[in-house]
Amino acid sequence: MRKSEKFDELIQEATVFAERKKRFASRDEQIIAANTARDFVLKINQFYKDDPQPALMDLMKSISAIKRKIEAKIKRPLRSQDL
């Protein structure tokens, strides 16, 4: 898989994650969703370092906002020990 294909796939998955209106009922679902959001932001950031596009920053901001909301429901930030 080429770099541009990985990038396109990542952006598509992250956009779907950011736009979905699913509620995370259980604590496990909330932890998984917060970790998924963190992973998306970190991966997108690698591409953003190479080519700073405003659309990428906006996507990272929206995913980060979702992550913060989920962590607020959990009542504390997640750490790697929570996995």
C-alpha positions as CSV (number, residue, x, y, z in Angstrom):
1,M,0.0,0.0,0.0
2,R,1.4,3.4,-1.0
3,K,1.6,6.3,1.4
4,S,-1.2,8.2,-0.4
5,E,-3.5,5.2,-0.1
6,K,-2.8,4.8,3.6
7,F,-3.4,8.6,4.0
8,D,-6.7,8.5,2.1
9,E,-7.9,5.5,4.1
10,L,-6.9,7.0,7.4
11,I,-8.6,10.3,6.6
12,Q,-11.8,8.5,5.5
13,E,-11.9,6.4,8.7
14,A,-11.2,9.4,10.9
15,T,-13.9,11.4,9.2
16,V,-16.4,8.6,9.7
17,F,-15.4,8.4,13.4
18,A,-15.7,12.2,13.8
19,E,-19.1,12.4,12.1
20,R,-20.9,9.4,13.7
21,K,-23.4,10.2,16.5
22,K,-22.9,6.9,18.4
23,R,-23.2,7.0,22.1
24,F,-20.8,4.9,24.0
25,A,-22.9,3.3,26.7
26,S,-20.4,1.2,28.7
27,R,-17.1,2.3,30.2
28,D,-15.3,-0.2,28.0
29,E,-16.8,1.3,24.9
30,Q,-15.8,4.8,26.1
31,I,-12.2,3.8,26.8
32,I,-11.9,2.1,23.3
33,A,-13.4,5.2,21.6
34,A,-11.1,7.6,23.5
35,N,-8.1,5.4,22.6
36,T,-9.2,5.2,19.0
37,A,-9.6,9.0,18.8
38,R,-6.1,9.4,20.3
39,D,-4.6,7.0,17.7
40,F,-6.3,8.9,14.9
41,V,-4.9,12.2,16.0
42,L,-1.4,10.8,16.4
43,K,-1.5,9.2,12.9
44,I,-2.9,12.3,11.3
45,N,-0.3,14.4,13.0
46,Q,2.5,12.5,11.3
47,F,1.0,13.4,7.9
48,Y,0.4,17.0,9.1
49,K,4.1,17.4,9.9
50,D,5.0,16.7,6.3
51,D,2.3,18.8,4.7
52,P,0.5,21.2,7.1
53,Q,-3.0,21.5,5.6
54,P,-5.7,23.4,7.5
55,A,-8.2,20.6,6.8
56,L,-6.0,18.1,8.7
57,M,-5.8,20.5,11.6
58,D,-9.6,20.9,11.7
59,L,-10.1,17.1,11.6
60,M,-7.6,16.7,14.5
61,K,-9.4,19.4,16.5
62,S,-12.8,17.8,16.0
63,I,-11.5,14.3,17.0
64,S,-9.7,15.8,20.0
65,A,-13.0,17.5,21.1
66,I,-14.8,14.1,20.9
67,K,-11.9,12.5,23.0
68,R,-12.2,15.2,25.6
69,K,-16.0,14.7,25.9
70,I,-15.5,11.0,26.3
71,E,-12.8,11.4,28.9
72,A,-15.0,13.9,30.8
73,K,-17.7,11.2,31.0
74,I,-15.1,8.7,32.3
75,K,-14.1,11.4,34.8
76,R,-10.4,11.2,34.2
77,P,-7.8,11.1,31.4
78,L,-6.8,7.8,30.0
79,R,-3.3,6.3,30.4
80,S,-1.7,3.3,28.9
81,Q,-2.4,1.3,32.1
82,D,-6.1,1.5,31.4
83,L,-5.9,-0.7,28.4
